[in-house]
Amino acid sequence: MIELLCVIAIISILASLLLPAVMRAYHRVKDMADEQEAYSIAHLLKKEVRGYCGAHAQYRFDTKSDLATKCQLLPKCRNWVEASATTFVPFDYLAPTNRLVLSVHIGRKGALLFEFTAADLSRTPENE
């Protein structure tokens, strides 16, 4: 019985030493995957917000969650917009088009930055 308890204790010690390394590797791979798909998510985000702005001429977004709800963003885009590292400036159809309204940090330590102006998010494809 004592031998069994010793084996269990040794296995648990080894697992506790291995778990932090496994978690670091997992987060590194997850961040790399986020960086790989970031450009397609940015394109999708622009497309979804532009679709809403094209259908609603007098659009207004007061908060990040307001933007995500009104535009019915897909889960990955919604996660981008509602992330704590994302900065958002309220804007509407009267806002200057060169005004920076959304900044999203992606990847390892937020190294990849996507910035969107009011024009990036509200311009309809026919106006490009």
Secondary structure, DSSP 8 states (H G I E B T S, - for coil): -HHHHHHHHHHHHHHHHHHHHHHHHHHHHHHHHHHHHHHHHHHHHHHHHHHHHHH-TT-EE-SHHHHHHHTT--HHHHHHHHSTT-EE--EETTS-TT-EEEEEEESGGG-EEEEEEHHHHH--GGG-
